[in-house]
Structure formats: C-alpha cells, structure tokens
Amino acid sequence: MNDETTTESGIPVPAVCEGPGADRVGEPGAFPYTRGVRADGYRSRPWTMRQYAGFASAEETNERFRLLLERGQTGLSTAFDLPTQLGLDSDDPRSLGEVGRTGVAIDSVEDMERLFAGIPLAEVSTSMTINAPASVLLLLYELAGERQGAAPEALSGTIQNDILKEYAARGNYIYPPRPSMRLTVDTMRYAAQRLPRFNTISISGYHIREAGSSAVQELAFTLANGIAYVQAAVDAGLDVDAFAPRLSFFFNAHNDVFQEVAKFRAARRMWAHVMRDRFGAKDERSLILRFHAQTGGSTLTAQQPEVNLVRVALQAFSATAGGAQSLHTNGFDEALALPTEHAATLALRTQQVLLHESGVPATADPFGGSWYVEDLTDQLEARALELIAEIDRMGGAVAAIEQGYVQDQIEESAYRSQMRLERGEDVVVGVNRYRSDQEPEVPIHRLDPSLEREQVARVQALRAGRDAGAVETALAAVRAAADEDGAPLLEPMRAALAAHATVGEVCGVLREAWGTHDR
C-alpha cells in the first residue's frame, strides 16, 4: 500500500478515513434504504440461496435441481443453453454443437414440464436467466404450472428480461432495441395482470461487470437501464406503482469487500431517489431496490482452481453484508467447465456457513457507520450519478447504447484492467504471482454428446405429432400483433405455445416482423 492506493474504480483510499455525516444514511428499512430494505435485516427472513443450474437435457437439470433442494437450496435458478437464449430450436442448423452446453435446452412446453417434473411450481420460486426470448420462457413456465394445476397468481420468481445489457455487454440479443423494449414493456403489463408474484425484469449489472466494467460503471449503467425501462413503461401508459414493485436487480460481487458493500448501499439509495423524485412513485415498494447477487465468474482462475473457494467466500460475504435478497455462489471449477456435483455442493455450503456461522445475519447493515464504507458509498454514488447524467444528455440508455457509448466505456475499462494485471500492478494469486508448477487435477463435468441428438429428435417428434393447422393459425396471430404498434403481444404468443409452437417458431415470427440487430 502507498499514498496513491485506489480501488479498481479509481477511488482514492486514504490511510485514515474521516467519518461523514449520517443525515443521508437513514435507518434500515426506511427511505432511502441505504442500510437495507428491512428493519431487521436477515433476522426474520434470510436471503434466498438460489444456485444457478442448467445443462444438457431437462431431465438432467431436473436431477440437479432436486439435488440442490435436498441439500438446502431455497430457490431455483435456471441456466439456458445458447440456442434457447437466441430463440433457436435445437434442430436449427445454427444450434449444432451448442445444444445443452451452457445451460438446459428448452424448445417447447413439454420440455418445460420435464424440467420441473415433481417440483411443485406453486411452492418454489424460480429465477430464469433469459433475455431476448424471456417472454416466451415466462409463458412456457406459466403453461407448465397450469398443467400442474398451479394458478398463475401462485407462481413466483424472476425472469432476467434485461435486453439493454445484452447490447451493451453480453451479445445475446435477437431484435433491434426499440421492438425489444416494446416486448419488455408488454411482458411487464402481462405479468402485472396475470402473474402478480413474478418479477418481470432483473436489471443486470452482473454481465456489465463481467465484461470488464468498474464498480462505478456497473452501478451507473445498471441504474440507467432501469430508468429506461421505467420510462418506457410509463410512456406506454402503465402506472408506475402498478409495475415498479416487481422490478428487481442483479449485481456482481467481486473481491474488494468494502467497495462491493458500498456499491450495494449506494444502489439502494440512488434508486429510491430516482423512483420518488424522477418518476413520482408513491408506493413504498416502488422505491425499494431488491437485488440478487452472484459471485464474480470473471474472477475465477483456471490456475490453482481451489483458491477460487476463498474468492467465492469473500464475494458472498460482501453480498450478504451488503443486504442481497438472494445469492448464487459459483463453483470453484467454473473456469474449467460446468460445475460438478461436488463443486456445486461446496458453493451451496459456502452460503450456509455464512448464514449459520459468520454472524452476518445478526444485524442489519453490519458495515454501516464505518467511516471508510460510508465514504466509499458517497463516492460511488457521486461518480455513478455523473455517468447517469452523461447518459441522460445523450437521450437515455437506449440512445447511449445505440451510439456505442456504453460499450466503449466498458471496453476501455476492461483494457485498463488487463494492462494493470499484465504490469503486475494488480495481483491475482496463482496467475501473476504465487504461481505453482504443479497444478492439481480437478475432475470436470462432461456432457454426453448423444444428448444433443436426443433433443433434436424430441423437437422433431413434437412437430410431427401436433395439429399443424392450429399452430400455423396461432403463429399468424403473433405476426399480426407484432405488425401492429401497441397491440398486446403475449396473449397471442401464449396461445401459440399452448398449441405446441416451439420457442424458435415464435421467435422466428418476431424476427420476420422486426428484423435482427447487428453491431
């Protein structure tokens, strides 16, 4: 350490911090929620342990879900394969070699039924990491619940549905930004009417940080995207207090515990002011920023992978000390492959140790009043507000993304970070310091290549056995709605999926109507 020590966001870290005034901090459970969304923190309600899982077939993922639930997981989190994320069926030529690899393959309502077989959807909360086709997967989940006998109003969970961060940082988009925003807003409308316990969007800073942003940029770009979604819904005629209580956020948790705790505290305070002062929200629930956190995948190393257990524990500590409502902890082997059953269990045990042995749940906002953390909270907020003001001057998040501003900012940050690593200014244990000539042998999870052929056969058999005329009629209704500005989209989409149309067919109709996005 020296006099020029800074956080990775460039915030100077003084050797001694002076304590800031407490007037902007408030109390836990009270505006502006800097110190947490509940007065008693985790005492009456612990965070949800929501381990991310999905690979190969619906049946295999169902087995992993059941295993994690048996070992103490308290919510489900679903990873979808790349074809599903891009709205392609498993038998599409573009899907070759990718079916079931980065997540589970879902082509139809029958696949969704298999995914949750034996898991009562009215009793479990499910998160789905899906964006461009999020509305389609939500409808499939509703239909699967219906087939179980679960009423729509009993279903709970979250769809990510954050298309703006796909353009900015991740790349799994389908349609251009403007029609994508239309689909997002219509999903918010539909869920407010039929699925009142579902969070219709999880505004994600996680992938922004994974792409190389700083903590300040993660905070600013995430909230700027949130502002864009709220503004789009209000412009479409939705009452802010009708949908805002079901908005949620998704943040990354990195190694600098103090900065991460400060980031989560700043996010809550900033959002409370945005919703009250910018959008005039009256319902207290509209002001509250609720968030899921995931430990930083980009921080995991293939070198000395067992050291990742330490990183994940620190990151999970920052998320819980910062007041996350739910948390996923990465497997230590994820820099090598999908997590094994052993790695997934250790990741879950990390959360359970934090809950039962660390003392974190004993008090709300355990870092509150730390001069350093309070100062970091203020500085993160101030710097993020400057970036949001710049985005506002450009016309908002959609315009800033269309102009490439957000992408350029993230790329520059990633480059600077890589240069610091290569110069040795930043230390990653086992990578650029404390290397080992003998790496441990770590068993990795391997997929059976026959699963892709089986999934392709399954979707082709579905097409052969359904009422082709009914599907064609239903898809024509989807196209008519897509062609009419302001027409409800999800109702005809739901009818098509109920008639056994596939994910790729519904998304294909929207592709034909709206085109695709290229950058």
MIMARTI-137742 format. One line per field, with one value per residue (C-alpha): residue number from 1; residue in one letter; x, y, z. Coordinates in steps of 0.001 Angstrom, whole numbers, plus 500000, padded with zeros to 6 digits. Layout:
BEGIN
num	(NUM / ...)
residuo	(A / ...)
px	(X / ...)
py	(Y / ...)
pz	(Z / ...)
//
This chain:
BEGIN
num	(1 / 2 / 3 / 4 / 5 / 6 / 7 / 8 / 9 / 10 / 11 / 12 / 13 / 14 / 15 / 16 / 17 / 18 / 19 / 20 / 21 / 22 / 23 / 24 / 25 / 26 / 27 / 28 / 29 / 30 / 31 / 32 / 33 / 34 / 35 / 36 / 37 / 38 / 39 / 40 / 41 / 42 / 43 / 44 / 45 / 46 / 47 / 48 / 49 / 50 / 51 / 52 / 53 / 54 / 55 / 56 / 57 / 58 / 59 / 60 / 61 / 62 / 63 / 64 / 65 / 66 / 67 / 68 / 69 / 70 / 71 / 72 / 73 / 74 / 75 / 76 / 77 / 78 / 79 / 80 / 81 / 82 / 83 / 84 / 85 / 86 / 87 / 88 / 89 / 90 / 91 / 92 / 93 / 94 / 95 / 96 / 97 / 98 / 99 / 100 / 101 / 102 / 103 / 104 / 105 / 106 / 107 / 108 / 109 / 110 / 111 / 112 / 113 / 114 / 115 / 116 / 117 / 118 / 119 / 120 / 121 / 122 / 123 / 124 / 125 / 126 / 127 / 128 / 129 / 130 / 131 / 132 / 133 / 134 / 135 / 136 / 137 / 138 / 139 / 140 / 141 / 142 / 143 / 144 / 145 / 146 / 147 / 148 / 149 / 150 / 151 / 152 / 153 / 154 / 155 / 156 / 157 / 158 / 159 / 160 / 161 / 162 / 163 / 164 / 165 / 166 / 167 / 168 / 169 / 170 / 171 / 172 / 173 / 174 / 175 / 176 / 177 / 178 / 179 / 180 / 181 / 182 / 183 / 184 / 185 / 186 / 187 / 188 / 189 / 190 / 191 / 192 / 193 / 194 / 195 / 196 / 197 / 198 / 199 / 200 / 201 / 202 / 203 / 204 / 205 / 206 / 207 / 208 / 209 / 210 / 211 / 212 / 213 / 214 / 215 / 216 / 217 / 218 / 219 / 220 / 221 / 222 / 223 / 224 / 225 / 226 / 227 / 228 / 229 / 230 / 231 / 232 / 233 / 234 / 235 / 236 / 237 / 238 / 239 / 240 / 241 / 242 / 243 / 244 / 245 / 246 / 247 / 248 / 249 / 250 / 251 / 252 / 253 / 254 / 255 / 256 / 257 / 258 / 259 / 260 / 261 / 262 / 263 / 264 / 265 / 266 / 267 / 268 / 269 / 270 / 271 / 272 / 273 / 274 / 275 / 276 / 277 / 278 / 279 / 280 / 281 / 282 / 283 / 284 / 285 / 286 / 287 / 288 / 289 / 290 / 291 / 292 / 293 / 294 / 295 / 296 / 297 / 298 / 299 / 300 / 301 / 302 / 303 / 304 / 305 / 306 / 307 / 308 / 309 / 310 / 311 / 312 / 313 / 314 / 315 / 316 / 317 / 318 / 319 / 320 / 321 / 322 / 323 / 324 / 325 / 326 / 327 / 328 / 329 / 330 / 331 / 332 / 333 / 334 / 335 / 336 / 337 / 338 / 339 / 340 / 341 / 342 / 343 / 344 / 345 / 346 / 347 / 348 / 349 / 350 / 351 / 352 / 353 / 354 / 355 / 356 / 357 / 358 / 359 / 360 / 361 / 362 / 363 / 364 / 365 / 366 / 367 / 368 / 369 / 370 / 371 / 372 / 373 / 374 / 375 / 376 / 377 / 378 / 379 / 380 / 381 / 382 / 383 / 384 / 385 / 386 / 387 / 388 / 389 / 390 / 391 / 392 / 393 / 394 / 395 / 396 / 397 / 398 / 399 / 400 / 401 / 402 / 403 / 404 / 405 / 406 / 407 / 408 / 409 / 410 / 411 / 412 / 413 / 414 / 415 / 416 / 417 / 418 / 419 / 420 / 421 / 422 / 423 / 424 / 425 / 426 / 427 / 428 / 429 / 430 / 431 / 432 / 433 / 434 / 435 / 436 / 437 / 438 / 439 / 440 / 441 / 442 / 443 / 444 / 445 / 446 / 447 / 448 / 449 / 450 / 451 / 452 / 453 / 454 / 455 / 456 / 457 / 458 / 459 / 460 / 461 / 462 / 463 / 464 / 465 / 466 / 467 / 468 / 469 / 470 / 471 / 472 / 473 / 474 / 475 / 476 / 477 / 478 / 479 / 480 / 481 / 482 / 483 / 484 / 485 / 486 / 487 / 488 / 489 / 490 / 491 / 492 / 493 / 494 / 495 / 496 / 497 / 498 / 499 / 500 / 501 / 502 / 503 / 504 / 505 / 506 / 507 / 508 / 509 / 510 / 511 / 512 / 513 / 514 / 515 / 516 / 517 / 518 / 519)
residuo	(M / N / D / E / T / T / T / E / S / G / I / P / V / P / A / V / C / E / G / P / G / A / D / R / V / G / E / P / G / A / F / P / Y / T / R / G / V / R / A / D / G / Y / R / S / R / P / W / T / M / R / Q / Y / A / G / F / A / S / A / E / E / T / N / E / R / F / R / L / L / L / E / R / G / Q / T / G / L / S / T / A / F / D / L / P / T / Q / L / G / L / D / S / D / D / P / R / S / L / G / E / V / G / R / T / G / V / A / I / D / S / V / E / D / M / E / R / L / F / A / G / I / P / L / A / E / V / S / T / S / M / T / I / N / A / P / A / S / V / L / L / L / L / Y / E / L / A / G / E / R / Q / G / A / A / P / E / A / L / S / G / T / I / Q / N / D / I / L / K / E / Y / A / A / R / G / N / Y / I / Y / P / P / R / P / S / M / R / L / T / V / D / T / M / R / Y / A / A / Q / R / L / P / R / F / N / T / I / S / I / S / G / Y / H / I / R / E / A / G / S / S / A / V / Q / E / L / A / F / T / L / A / N / G / I / A / Y / V / Q / A / A / V / D / A / G / L / D / V / D / A / F / A / P / R / L / S / F / F / F / N / A / H / N / D / V / F / Q / E / V / A / K / F / R / A / A / R / R / M / W / A / H / V / M / R / D / R / F / G / A / K / D / E / R / S / L / I / L / R / F / H / A / Q / T / G / G / S / T / L / T / A / Q / Q / P / E / V / N / L / V / R / V / A / L / Q / A / F / S / A / T / A / G / G / A / Q / S / L / H / T / N / G / F / D / E / A / L / A / L / P / T / E / H / A / A / T / L / A / L / R / T / Q / Q / V / L / L / H / E / S / G / V / P / A / T / A / D / P / F / G / G / S / W / Y / V / E / D / L / T / D / Q / L / E / A / R / A / L / E / L / I / A / E / I / D / R / M / G / G / A / V / A / A / I / E / Q / G / Y / V / Q / D / Q / I / E / E / S / A / Y / R / S / Q / M / R / L / E / R / G / E / D / V / V / V / G / V / N / R / Y / R / S / D / Q / E / P / E / V / P / I / H / R / L / D / P / S / L / E / R / E / Q / V / A / R / V / Q / A / L / R / A / G / R / D / A / G / A / V / E / T / A / L / A / A / V / R / A / A / A / D / E / D / G / A / P / L / L / E / P / M / R / A / A / L / A / A / H / A / T / V / G / E / V / C / G / V / L / R / E / A / W / G / T / H / D / R)
px	(500000 / 501111 / 499760 / 498316 / 496250 / 492877 / 490017 / 489618 / 487152 / 489937 / 488549 / 491434 / 491708 / 493122 / 495211 / 492697 / 489052 / 487106 / 483524 / 480831 / 477573 / 474754 / 471956 / 471900 / 472218 / 468929 / 467840 / 467454 / 464066 / 463429 / 463937 / 466395 / 467155 / 470924 / 471142 / 468824 / 465238 / 464146 / 464486 / 465743 / 467996 / 468058 / 466746 / 463197 / 463943 / 467322 / 468436 / 467309 / 470016 / 469465 / 472152 / 472345 / 471933 / 471186 / 472862 / 472125 / 468519 / 465541 / 465763 / 469423 / 468830 / 465784 / 468069 / 470480 / 467539 / 466315 / 469803 / 470291 / 466837 / 467551 / 470829 / 469225 / 468834 / 465817 / 465103 / 465753 / 467832 / 467788 / 470553 / 469522 / 471718 / 472833 / 470233 / 467426 / 468922 / 468949 / 465438 / 466579 / 465243 / 467619 / 467285 / 468131 / 471417 / 472772 / 472346 / 474689 / 477237 / 475653 / 472568 / 472627 / 476153 / 475899 / 472513 / 469430 / 467772 / 464126 / 462158 / 458545 / 456105 / 456789 / 460452 / 459446 / 457217 / 460112 / 462408 / 460167 / 458706 / 457977 / 458770 / 455555 / 455758 / 453203 / 455605 / 459019 / 460461 / 462263 / 464701 / 465329 / 468413 / 466938 / 466663 / 465707 / 463153 / 462314 / 458615 / 458452 / 460072 / 457818 / 454778 / 456111 / 456596 / 453031 / 451737 / 453805 / 452391 / 448889 / 449447 / 450468 / 447275 / 449029 / 447115 / 449088 / 448830 / 450552 / 453663 / 456665 / 460134 / 462122 / 462940 / 466046 / 464475 / 467165 / 467824 / 469717 / 472671 / 472802 / 473527 / 475976 / 477925 / 476852 / 475687 / 472773 / 470195 / 467833 / 465748 / 466706 / 466494 / 463200 / 460975 / 462836 / 461819 / 458238 / 458318 / 459826 / 457124 / 454365 / 455776 / 455582 / 451951 / 451024 / 452626 / 451046 / 447663 / 448233 / 451429 / 451453 / 454166 / 456625 / 459462 / 459234 / 462723 / 466024 / 468049 / 471514 / 474814 / 476334 / 477168 / 478292 / 480903 / 481791 / 482520 / 485147 / 483414 / 484412 / 482102 / 481149 / 480210 / 478290 / 476274 / 475686 / 474862 / 472569 / 470521 / 470487 / 468993 / 466473 / 465472 / 464992 / 462679 / 460582 / 460343 / 459307 / 456575 / 455291 / 455329 / 453253 / 450588 / 451399 / 451057 / 454466 / 453173 / 451432 / 454698 / 457625 / 457251 / 458071 / 461290 / 464430 / 468172 / 471109 / 474590 / 478056 / 480025 / 483794 / 486758 / 487036 / 484571 / 484423 / 483772 / 481147 / 479249 / 479374 / 478128 / 475060 / 474300 / 474702 / 472467 / 469574 / 469871 / 470154 / 467172 / 464948 / 465605 / 465157 / 461766 / 460466 / 461917 / 462112 / 459030 / 456825 / 456269 / 454060 / 454039 / 456917 / 457555 / 458277 / 461174 / 462903 / 465768 / 465741 / 468637 / 470089 / 473873 / 476230 / 479884 / 482194 / 482685 / 485373 / 487452 / 487739 / 491023 / 491899 / 495236 / 495081 / 491278 / 490793 / 491836 / 488532 / 486812 / 488396 / 487412 / 483823 / 483561 / 484806 / 482469 / 479486 / 480335 / 480255 / 476842 / 475275 / 476916 / 475575 / 471994 / 471299 / 467840 / 469162 / 472568 / 474309 / 477808 / 479954 / 481581 / 485356 / 485804 / 483788 / 486886 / 487354 / 483845 / 480289 / 480380 / 480472 / 478031 / 480834 / 481673 / 478011 / 477525 / 480567 / 479240 / 475924 / 477700 / 479535 / 476206 / 475049 / 478215 / 477654 / 474063 / 474691 / 478296 / 479508 / 477357 / 476287 / 472529 / 472774 / 472326 / 471171 / 473923 / 476896 / 479282 / 477016 / 478849 / 482263 / 483915 / 485575 / 482436 / 480285 / 482830 / 483048 / 479246 / 479132 / 481926 / 480463 / 477119 / 478611 / 480668 / 477775 / 475449 / 477923 / 477770 / 473968 / 473833 / 476000 / 473668 / 470688 / 472358 / 472664 / 468936 / 468893 / 470257 / 468808 / 470339 / 473652 / 473789 / 472804 / 475651 / 478114 / 478917 / 478264 / 480094 / 483134 / 483254 / 483186 / 485823 / 488173 / 487746 / 488430 / 491570 / 492894 / 492239 / 494099 / 497070 / 497272 / 497272 / 499996 / 502178 / 501742 / 500041 / 497036 / 497797 / 495791 / 497065 / 498265 / 498155 / 500737 / 502103 / 502493 / 502363 / 502703 / 504480 / 502169 / 498511 / 496048 / 493986 / 490382 / 487593 / 485373 / 481784 / 481438 / 478337 / 477172 / 477227 / 474222 / 472019 / 472036 / 470806 / 468073 / 466890 / 466823 / 464757 / 462408 / 461574 / 461121 / 458748 / 456767 / 456273 / 455225 / 452565 / 450857 / 447980 / 449962 / 446983 / 446325 / 449985 / 450032 / 446915 / 448313 / 451637 / 449804 / 448097 / 451513 / 452699 / 449607 / 450180 / 453870 / 452941 / 450505 / 452100 / 450830 / 448980 / 449276 / 451929 / 451983 / 448398 / 448791 / 452270 / 450804 / 448114 / 450756 / 452911 / 449836 / 449189 / 452724 / 454560 / 458248 / 460476 / 462230 / 458976 / 457561 / 460863 / 461158 / 457856 / 459090 / 462385 / 460454 / 458379 / 461116 / 464402 / 467546 / 470151 / 473750 / 476672)
py	(500000 / 503591 / 507121 / 506518 / 503449 / 503353 / 500931 / 499382 / 502183 / 504711 / 505963 / 507089 / 505156 / 507362 / 505792 / 507213 / 507999 / 510810 / 509948 / 511537 / 512889 / 510388 / 512543 / 510749 / 507249 / 506760 / 503599 / 500029 / 499521 / 503250 / 505726 / 505943 / 502293 / 502784 / 500408 / 497735 / 497093 / 495500 / 496936 / 493661 / 492643 / 488846 / 488084 / 487285 / 486291 / 485056 / 485643 / 483072 / 480580 / 480333 / 478222 / 478631 / 475304 / 474071 / 471791 / 469088 / 467901 / 468925 / 465589 / 466050 / 469590 / 468419 / 465951 / 468777 / 470931 / 468128 / 467510 / 471163 / 471399 / 468277 / 469826 / 473039 / 475359 / 477619 / 478767 / 477604 / 479411 / 478203 / 478469 / 478021 / 476898 / 479310 / 478279 / 478873 / 482248 / 483213 / 481934 / 478986 / 475444 / 472571 / 471258 / 474625 / 474285 / 477278 / 475305 / 472493 / 471768 / 474144 / 472231 / 471748 / 473092 / 476361 / 475520 / 473426 / 473137 / 474222 / 474046 / 473622 / 473465 / 469741 / 470474 / 472949 / 470297 / 467844 / 470458 / 470890 / 467386 / 466583 / 470151 / 471977 / 475339 / 476898 / 476295 / 477202 / 480463 / 480165 / 482552 / 482252 / 483834 / 484603 / 487887 / 488224 / 485356 / 485983 / 486496 / 483133 / 481269 / 483032 / 481893 / 478338 / 478426 / 479630 / 476842 / 474227 / 475485 / 475331 / 471689 / 471033 / 472706 / 475853 / 479107 / 481909 / 484121 / 481389 / 481323 / 483314 / 484021 / 486277 / 486483 / 488464 / 490088 / 492807 / 493269 / 496559 / 494971 / 492355 / 495107 / 496748 / 493839 / 490299 / 489978 / 487519 / 489715 / 488981 / 492006 / 495695 / 497754 / 499555 / 496499 / 494662 / 497410 / 497067 / 493349 / 494023 / 496541 / 494235 / 491482 / 493838 / 494609 / 490948 / 489830 / 492660 / 491339 / 487568 / 486801 / 489311 / 487471 / 487329 / 489827 / 490663 / 492073 / 491675 / 494688 / 493274 / 494828 / 491381 / 490953 / 494561 / 493863 / 490512 / 492347 / 494440 / 497471 / 499052 / 499003 / 502626 / 501754 / 498672 / 500830 / 503671 / 501649 / 499294 / 502093 / 503969 / 500862 / 500661 / 504268 / 503454 / 500527 / 502542 / 505447 / 503115 / 501564 / 504959 / 506193 / 503140 / 504209 / 501957 / 503416 / 503395 / 501921 / 499125 / 497587 / 499101 / 496904 / 493874 / 495304 / 493643 / 493998 / 491650 / 492687 / 491197 / 490568 / 490941 / 490598 / 494103 / 493513 / 497152 / 498571 / 495923 / 496569 / 500294 / 499667 / 497795 / 500502 / 503270 / 501408 / 501296 / 504976 / 506078 / 504014 / 505259 / 508848 / 508037 / 506449 / 509085 / 512226 / 511362 / 509181 / 510299 / 506801 / 506799 / 503128 / 502439 / 499117 / 501053 / 502821 / 499701 / 498211 / 494445 / 492542 / 489135 / 488825 / 486351 / 485915 / 487075 / 484456 / 486534 / 486494 / 482700 / 481249 / 478019 / 478147 / 476741 / 476488 / 475503 / 479049 / 480105 / 478760 / 481642 / 484199 / 482978 / 483075 / 486690 / 487733 / 486023 / 487770 / 491136 / 490358 / 489314 / 492101 / 494424 / 493184 / 490944 / 489358 / 486262 / 484893 / 482444 / 481271 / 479977 / 476561 / 476643 / 474698 / 477008 / 478404 / 474868 / 473559 / 473428 / 472794 / 469211 / 467998 / 468284 / 471880 / 472896 / 471431 / 473276 / 476510 / 475985 / 475093 / 478433 / 480236 / 478008 / 478727 / 482450 / 482136 / 479974 / 480580 / 484012 / 486376 / 488314 / 487841 / 489130 / 492783 / 494863 / 496652 / 495450 / 497862 / 500857 / 503650 / 502546 / 505782 / 504055 / 502314 / 505422 / 507481 / 504838 / 504747 / 508509 / 508469 / 505567 / 507339 / 510664 / 509122 / 506947 / 509949 / 511757 / 508873 / 508730 / 512489 / 511962 / 509188 / 511478 / 514159 / 511595 / 510842 / 507921 / 504402 / 503190 / 506099 / 505706 / 502038 / 502746 / 505265 / 502757 / 504948 / 502326 / 499613 / 501855 / 502754 / 499091 / 498114 / 500877 / 499795 / 496138 / 497170 / 499225 / 496340 / 493888 / 496257 / 496611 / 492822 / 492395 / 495057 / 493361 / 496388 / 494206 / 490809 / 487666 / 484849 / 481930 / 483910 / 486692 / 485947 / 482852 / 480538 / 476786 / 474399 / 471592 / 472287 / 469979 / 467580 / 468707 / 466412 / 468278 / 467812 / 466314 / 466211 / 463160 / 464112 / 461847 / 464287 / 466754 / 464110 / 463113 / 466693 / 467236 / 464058 / 465198 / 468548 / 466936 / 464356 / 467193 / 468866 / 465623 / 464895 / 468255 / 469961 / 471829 / 473932 / 475168 / 476127 / 477979 / 479952 / 480814 / 481982 / 484150 / 485888 / 486540 / 488110 / 490302 / 491576 / 492232 / 494269 / 496482 / 499118 / 498896 / 495603 / 493112 / 490537 / 487989 / 486760 / 485511 / 484200 / 482217 / 480755 / 479670 / 477995 / 476253 / 474867 / 473362 / 476001 / 475978 / 478685 / 479001 / 479328 / 482106 / 483993 / 483373 / 485148 / 488160 / 488057 / 488253 / 491174 / 493215 / 492080 / 491362 / 493565 / 493651 / 495566)
pz	(500000 / 499350 / 499279 / 495791 / 496682 / 494896 / 494405 / 490928 / 490184 / 490752 / 494057 / 496311 / 499562 / 502323 / 505051 / 507525 / 506749 / 508390 / 509277 / 507080 / 508432 / 508971 / 507537 / 504169 / 505568 / 507388 / 509180 / 507894 / 506287 / 505846 / 502990 / 501294 / 502197 / 502185 / 505134 / 503735 / 502729 / 506022 / 509504 / 510960 / 508057 / 507767 / 511252 / 510183 / 506609 / 505342 / 501784 / 499212 / 498315 / 494593 / 492941 / 489158 / 487363 / 483865 / 481365 / 478794 / 478909 / 481001 / 482812 / 483828 / 485016 / 486955 / 488771 / 489710 / 490892 / 493138 / 494499 / 495424 / 497012 / 499071 / 500270 / 501433 / 498463 / 498937 / 495357 / 491809 / 489192 / 485610 / 483014 / 479377 / 476518 / 473816 / 471203 / 473703 / 474664 / 470969 / 470268 / 468143 / 468262 / 468955 / 465387 / 463822 / 461858 / 463807 / 467050 / 466041 / 468751 / 471285 / 472425 / 476198 / 476619 / 478559 / 480036 / 479520 / 476084 / 476095 / 472845 / 473971 / 476844 / 477052 / 477776 / 480475 / 482054 / 482123 / 483606 / 486648 / 486916 / 490551 / 491667 / 492698 / 490959 / 493288 / 496193 / 494768 / 493470 / 490133 / 488506 / 484762 / 483214 / 479813 / 477947 / 474278 / 474482 / 478162 / 477463 / 475668 / 478569 / 481078 / 479128 / 478972 / 482748 / 483210 / 480941 / 482782 / 486071 / 484632 / 483688 / 487305 / 488495 / 489763 / 489349 / 487638 / 490706 / 492765 / 490592 / 491798 / 490515 / 488224 / 484547 / 483706 / 480618 / 480551 / 476861 / 477147 / 478912 / 476120 / 473606 / 475975 / 477395 / 476585 / 472989 / 473247 / 471552 / 468681 / 467692 / 467414 / 470623 / 470002 / 469353 / 472113 / 474530 / 473316 / 474127 / 477561 / 478442 / 477224 / 479427 / 482399 / 481531 / 481104 / 484352 / 486342 / 485203 / 485352 / 487327 / 490183 / 492162 / 489279 / 488892 / 485220 / 484873 / 486703 / 485653 / 485430 / 486305 / 486655 / 482975 / 482668 / 485359 / 483772 / 480525 / 482299 / 483784 / 487063 / 490067 / 489341 / 485752 / 486860 / 489221 / 486758 / 483646 / 485555 / 487062 / 483747 / 482123 / 484946 / 484303 / 480611 / 481382 / 483809 / 481362 / 478524 / 480668 / 481784 / 478181 / 477235 / 479722 / 482675 / 486159 / 487812 / 491063 / 489162 / 487932 / 489830 / 492949 / 490772 / 489355 / 490665 / 490122 / 489629 / 490715 / 490669 / 493854 / 493457 / 495792 / 497299 / 500116 / 501185 / 497730 / 496973 / 500211 / 499465 / 495912 / 497120 / 499681 / 497083 / 494619 / 497078 / 497952 / 494324 / 493156 / 495982 / 494915 / 491209 / 491765 / 494174 / 492618 / 488916 / 488461 / 491342 / 492707 / 495797 / 496800 / 499192 / 497417 / 494210 / 495917 / 497178 / 495186 / 495747 / 494242 / 493545 / 493611 / 492037 / 492816 / 490035 / 487365 / 485676 / 488858 / 488874 / 487686 / 485923 / 487721 / 491262 / 490991 / 494631 / 495578 / 493991 / 497109 / 499030 / 496395 / 496309 / 500118 / 500219 / 497434 / 499040 / 502300 / 500523 / 499029 / 502324 / 504320 / 501617 / 502003 / 498981 / 498821 / 497052 / 496174 / 493846 / 494720 / 491855 / 491826 / 492253 / 488985 / 486708 / 484988 / 483658 / 482912 / 484197 / 487954 / 489147 / 491775 / 494354 / 493402 / 493362 / 496832 / 498221 / 496702 / 498482 / 501725 / 501499 / 501763 / 504583 / 506579 / 506064 / 507256 / 510307 / 511359 / 510244 / 512294 / 509187 / 509830 / 513397 / 512473 / 509524 / 507600 / 509673 / 507895 / 508476 / 510257 / 509060 / 508042 / 505120 / 503849 / 504285 / 502363 / 499616 / 499413 / 498878 / 496290 / 494314 / 494244 / 493135 / 490329 / 489143 / 489079 / 486821 / 484325 / 484502 / 483827 / 480732 / 479523 / 480115 / 477979 / 475177 / 475314 / 477746 / 477920 / 474619 / 472709 / 474551 / 473609 / 470002 / 469813 / 471294 / 474303 / 476976 / 475035 / 474561 / 478246 / 479281 / 476720 / 477880 / 481497 / 480596 / 478716 / 481628 / 483997 / 481781 / 481483 / 485285 / 485553 / 482951 / 484556 / 487937 / 489465 / 490286 / 491807 / 491066 / 493219 / 491118 / 487865 / 488035 / 491497 / 493676 / 490715 / 491038 / 488699 / 489769 / 489167 / 490944 / 488895 / 489179 / 487934 / 485495 / 484422 / 480935 / 478764 / 476857 / 473134 / 472474 / 474440 / 471545 / 469113 / 471554 / 471992 / 468213 / 467805 / 470548 / 468948 / 465538 / 467011 / 468613 / 465239 / 463624 / 466235 / 466698 / 464874 / 462224 / 461139 / 464664 / 465080 / 461762 / 462707 / 466128 / 464687 / 462165 / 465101 / 466674 / 463423 / 463191 / 466732 / 466019 / 462943 / 464863 / 467081 / 470627 / 470163 / 473049 / 472195 / 474983 / 474696 / 471087 / 471936 / 474813 / 472550 / 470033 / 472697 / 474139 / 470656 / 470776 / 468759 / 469625 / 471064 / 467706 / 465787 / 467976 / 467989 / 464252 / 463599 / 465568 / 463643 / 460382 / 461658 / 463339 / 461842 / 463832 / 465459 / 464275 / 465714)
//
